[in-house]
Amino acid sequence: MSRILVLLSVCVLGGIYGCEKLERGCGSATEESPRTAARDALNRKLGLTPADADGRWGKLRAPKAVDEEDLETQIRQLEALGYASGTKTAPSLTGVTLNDVERAHAGLNFYISGHAAEAVLMTMDGRVVHRWVRDFWDVWPGDEAEPTHEGTHHWRHARPFENGDLLAIHEGLGLVKLDKASNVIWAKRNGAHHDFHVLRNGDIAVLTREARVIERVDTKRPTLEDFVLILDSNGQEKKRYSVLEAFERSAKHRKIWDESTRRHGDLFHTNSIEVLDGRFAPINPAFAEGNFLLSSRHLNTVFVVAPGSNEVVWALRAGFKAQHDAQLLDDGTLMLFDNSGPSRGSAVKVYDPSNDILRWEYAGSEAHPFYTQFCGTAQRLPNGNTLITESDNGRAFEITLDGTIVWDFYNPHRAGKNDEFIATLFRMDRLPRDFLKGP
């Protein structure tokens, strides 16, 4: 049965983060729970039957006193932070709705979405040429993860290899590698979330997190600490680096952490990683080979960590908010997806990292607005166009440098009694036409 697409924000802890929305629970509620009435009311509002509703609903509030059992619950809730299968009413449009063959950059389109643990590779006109699919419970039979944990249902991030292998993240749970036929090569339950980067030697830099009480941060309430893990090509951990410690050790940029008002819960919400190749180190020593370019949604900051000293050596805060997908382009500029900047919509922005000046921006228009509160990616294509993923609305579109839309796609995966919900489109990537090699 189709999984209900429900509103789930990253502040799933409700009262802990001051969130006043009805949000997805973590499986601890029962039919006798006082949350039942709120859940049923929201289901009725959405036109959903009890059979459609997979999971629990309600406001989760921080307990007034923290005992061992409460602390365990908070830790489980923190580690279960994820993203909804979908949040928006589905438009009538579906699939590829525009393909300007003269101006769009030809290639294959790879995407993952909130409909399932599945990745799709398709042509410019929407013809599917390959799929990868493997259920969480097939990868980790008998795992103790809550069945309502969003990470058990779909992939948050995935990347294919030219030989047909695939790496995918079950958000907050782990990393799995599949072959072209979707057979499991290896799987690691390491708390992976959001993003990873495959290095030239086959190592994998991946974001992970751990919820625990860190007394120097908060003596009673749990903190979700972000790490960068370096894995070998078989998924075995080689090294780990704490994002918290990287800020604490930074003489120049520690004030960004010191000025943050968050002292428990999800401190940083680190959401993207790129391991720098050193091309731009002559321009800025912070961009030395092997350094990590990271994005923190909750600090509204893009920053670089030098793993040798595990400290923040460069940071940018410049008119963007809750951003994602920070990356250096081939000309040395920095592109990011600004979710909620001054325009009160989303935007893709390109900065000159030597002086923090905004060099290019696409923020939609009155005729073609775009906005996603969560997630969102952008890819600069070889012809200068930009492929943008508007995640919440289940949409991806390609624009020219002057903002003209030349390719448009709406996620065909829908749910609800009348297919009224569109699945979140976590990312769309344009790959070369001959990307997938071999039989």
VENBELZI-V685306 format. One record per residue. SS is DSSP state (H for helix, E for strand, L for the rest). OMEGA is omega in whole degrees, 0 to 359 (none if undefined). Layout:
# VENBELZI-V685306
ss->SS omega->OMEGA
ss->SS omega->OMEGA
This chain:
# VENBELZI-V685306
ss->L omega->181
ss->L omega->179
ss->L omega->179
ss->L omega->177
ss->L omega->190
ss->L omega->177
ss->L omega->179
ss->L omega->179
ss->L omega->179
ss->L omega->177
ss->L omega->185
ss->L omega->181
ss->L omega->176
ss->H omega->184
ss->H omega->181
ss->H omega->181
ss->L omega->181
ss->L omega->183
ss->L omega->184
ss->L omega->179
ss->L omega->167
ss->L omega->186
ss->E omega->182
ss->E omega->177
ss->L omega->183
ss->L omega->172
ss->L omega->183
ss->L omega->181
ss->L omega->176
ss->L omega->181
ss->L omega->179
ss->L omega->184
ss->L omega->175
ss->L omega->177
ss->H omega->187
ss->H omega->182
ss->H omega->179
ss->H omega->179
ss->H omega->182
ss->H omega->179
ss->H omega->180
ss->H omega->176
ss->H omega->179
ss->H omega->180
ss->H omega->181
ss->H omega->180
ss->L omega->185
ss->L omega->176
ss->L omega->178
ss->L omega->180
ss->L omega->179
ss->L omega->192
ss->L omega->179
ss->L omega->179
ss->L omega->181
ss->L omega->183
ss->E omega->171
ss->E omega->174
ss->L omega->176
ss->L omega->183
ss->L omega->178
ss->L omega->178
ss->L omega->182
ss->L omega->178
ss->L omega->183
ss->L omega->171
ss->L omega->186
ss->H omega->182
ss->H omega->179
ss->H omega->180
ss->H omega->177
ss->H omega->180
ss->H omega->180
ss->H omega->179
ss->H omega->178
ss->H omega->180
ss->H omega->178
ss->H omega->182
ss->H omega->180
ss->L omega->179
ss->L omega->181
ss->L omega->181
ss->L omega->184
ss->L omega->171
ss->L omega->179
ss->L omega->184
ss->L omega->190
ss->E omega->173
ss->E omega->185
ss->L omega->173
ss->L omega->177
ss->L omega->180
ss->L omega->178
ss->L omega->180
ss->E omega->179
ss->E omega->182
ss->E omega->178
ss->E omega->177
ss->E omega->177
ss->L omega->188
ss->L omega->180
ss->L omega->187
ss->L omega->178
ss->L omega->179
ss->L omega->185
ss->L omega->178
ss->L omega->174
ss->E omega->181
ss->E omega->181
ss->E omega->179
ss->E omega->171
ss->E omega->182
ss->E omega->186
ss->L omega->184
ss->L omega->184
ss->L omega->172
ss->L omega->186
ss->E omega->173
ss->E omega->185
ss->E omega->173
ss->E omega->185
ss->E omega->178
ss->L omega->180
ss->L omega->179
ss->L omega->172
ss->L omega->179
ss->L omega->181
ss->E omega->179
ss->E omega->177
ss->E omega->174
ss->E omega->168
ss->E omega->178
ss->E omega->177
ss->L omega->183
ss->L omega->179
ss->H omega->185
ss->H omega->171
ss->H omega->180
ss->H omega->182
ss->L omega->181
ss->L omega->177
ss->L omega->180
ss->L omega->183
ss->L omega->177
ss->L omega->177
ss->L omega->179
ss->L omega->180
ss->L omega->178
ss->L omega->183
ss->H omega->182
ss->H omega->178
ss->H omega->189
ss->L omega->184
ss->L omega->177
ss->L omega->176
ss->L omega->181
ss->E omega->177
ss->E omega->177
ss->E omega->176
ss->E omega->172
ss->L omega->184
ss->L omega->179
ss->L omega->179
ss->L omega->175
ss->L omega->182
ss->E omega->169
ss->E omega->181
ss->E omega->179
ss->E omega->163
ss->E omega->193
ss->L omega->178
ss->L omega->184
ss->L omega->183
ss->E omega->185
ss->E omega->180
ss->E omega->174
ss->E omega->181
ss->E omega->171
ss->L omega->185
ss->L omega->180
ss->L omega->179
ss->L omega->172
ss->L omega->182
ss->E omega->174
ss->E omega->172
ss->E omega->179
ss->E omega->181
ss->E omega->175
ss->L omega->187
ss->L omega->179
ss->L omega->181
ss->L omega->178
ss->L omega->171
ss->L omega->195
ss->L omega->172
ss->E omega->179
ss->E omega->179
ss->E omega->182
ss->L omega->183
ss->L omega->180
ss->L omega->179
ss->L omega->175
ss->L omega->181
ss->E omega->172
ss->E omega->185
ss->E omega->175
ss->E omega->174
ss->E omega->182
ss->E omega->180
ss->E omega->179
ss->E omega->179
ss->E omega->175
ss->L omega->175
ss->L omega->193
ss->L omega->179
ss->L omega->177
ss->L omega->177
ss->L omega->187
ss->L omega->186
ss->L omega->186
ss->L omega->183
ss->L omega->178
ss->E omega->175
ss->E omega->184
ss->E omega->180
ss->E omega->178
ss->E omega->163
ss->E omega->176
ss->E omega->170
ss->E omega->179
ss->E omega->171
ss->L omega->186
ss->L omega->177
ss->L omega->176
ss->L omega->180
ss->L omega->182
ss->E omega->177
ss->E omega->181
ss->E omega->173
ss->E omega->183
ss->E omega->180
ss->E omega->176
ss->H omega->178
ss->H omega->180
ss->H omega->180
ss->H omega->176
ss->H omega->181
ss->H omega->182
ss->L omega->186
ss->L omega->179
ss->L omega->186
ss->L omega->189
ss->L omega->179
ss->H omega->183
ss->H omega->177
ss->H omega->177
ss->H omega->182
ss->H omega->182
ss->L omega->179
ss->L omega->180
ss->L omega->180
ss->L omega->177
ss->L omega->170
ss->L omega->180
ss->E omega->184
ss->E omega->188
ss->L omega->191
ss->L omega->188
ss->L omega->177
ss->E omega->190
ss->E omega->173
ss->E omega->178
ss->E omega->170
ss->E omega->175
ss->E omega->188
ss->L omega->183
ss->L omega->175
ss->L omega->181
ss->L omega->187
ss->L omega->176
ss->L omega->177
ss->L omega->179
ss->L omega->181
ss->L omega->181
ss->H omega->179
ss->H omega->181
ss->H omega->180
ss->L omega->180
ss->L omega->178
ss->L omega->177
ss->L omega->182
ss->E omega->170
ss->E omega->186
ss->E omega->176
ss->E omega->176
ss->E omega->179
ss->L omega->187
ss->L omega->174
ss->L omega->184
ss->L omega->189
ss->E omega->167
ss->E omega->187
ss->E omega->179
ss->E omega->175
ss->E omega->173
ss->E omega->185
ss->L omega->180
ss->L omega->179
ss->L omega->186
ss->L omega->176
ss->E omega->176
ss->E omega->183
ss->E omega->178
ss->E omega->179
ss->E omega->178
ss->E omega->172
ss->L omega->191
ss->L omega->171
ss->L omega->174
ss->L omega->186
ss->L omega->176
ss->L omega->189
ss->L omega->176
ss->E omega->164
ss->E omega->177
ss->E omega->183
ss->E omega->173
ss->E omega->178
ss->L omega->184
ss->L omega->179
ss->L omega->178
ss->L omega->175
ss->L omega->184
ss->E omega->178
ss->E omega->177
ss->E omega->176
ss->E omega->181
ss->E omega->184
ss->L omega->191
ss->L omega->182
ss->L omega->185
ss->L omega->182
ss->L omega->182
ss->L omega->172
ss->L omega->176
ss->L omega->181
ss->E omega->168
ss->E omega->186
ss->E omega->177
ss->E omega->182
ss->E omega->168
ss->E omega->185
ss->L omega->179
ss->L omega->182
ss->L omega->177
ss->L omega->181
ss->E omega->177
ss->E omega->183
ss->E omega->182
ss->E omega->180
ss->E omega->168
ss->E omega->182
ss->L omega->183
ss->L omega->180
ss->L omega->178
ss->L omega->179
ss->L omega->183
ss->L omega->179
ss->L omega->171
ss->L omega->183
ss->L omega->169
ss->L omega->181
ss->L omega->182
ss->L omega->177
ss->L omega->183
ss->L omega->178
ss->E omega->175
ss->E omega->180
ss->E omega->175
ss->E omega->185
ss->L omega->183
ss->L omega->180
ss->L omega->179
ss->L omega->176
ss->L omega->179
ss->E omega->176
ss->E omega->187
ss->E omega->174
ss->E omega->177
ss->E omega->198
ss->H omega->186
ss->H omega->183
ss->H omega->176
ss->L omega->189
ss->E omega->169
ss->E omega->180
ss->E omega->182
ss->E omega->180
ss->E omega->171
ss->L omega->180
ss->L omega->179
ss->L omega->174
ss->L omega->179
ss->L omega->179
ss->E omega->183
ss->E omega->175
ss->E omega->185
ss->E omega->184
ss->E omega->174
ss->E omega->183
ss->L omega->180
ss->L omega->183
ss->L omega->185
ss->E omega->178
ss->E omega->185
ss->L omega->185
ss->L omega->181
ss->L omega->183
ss->L omega->186
ss->L omega->180
ss->E omega->178
ss->E omega->181
ss->L omega->174
ss->L omega->175
ss->E omega->186
ss->E omega->175
ss->E omega->172
ss->E omega->177
ss->E omega->175
ss->E omega->181
ss->E omega->178
ss->L omega->182
ss->L omega->181
ss->L omega->188
ss->L omega->188
ss->L omega->184
ss->L omega->171
ss->L omega->184
ss->L omega->none
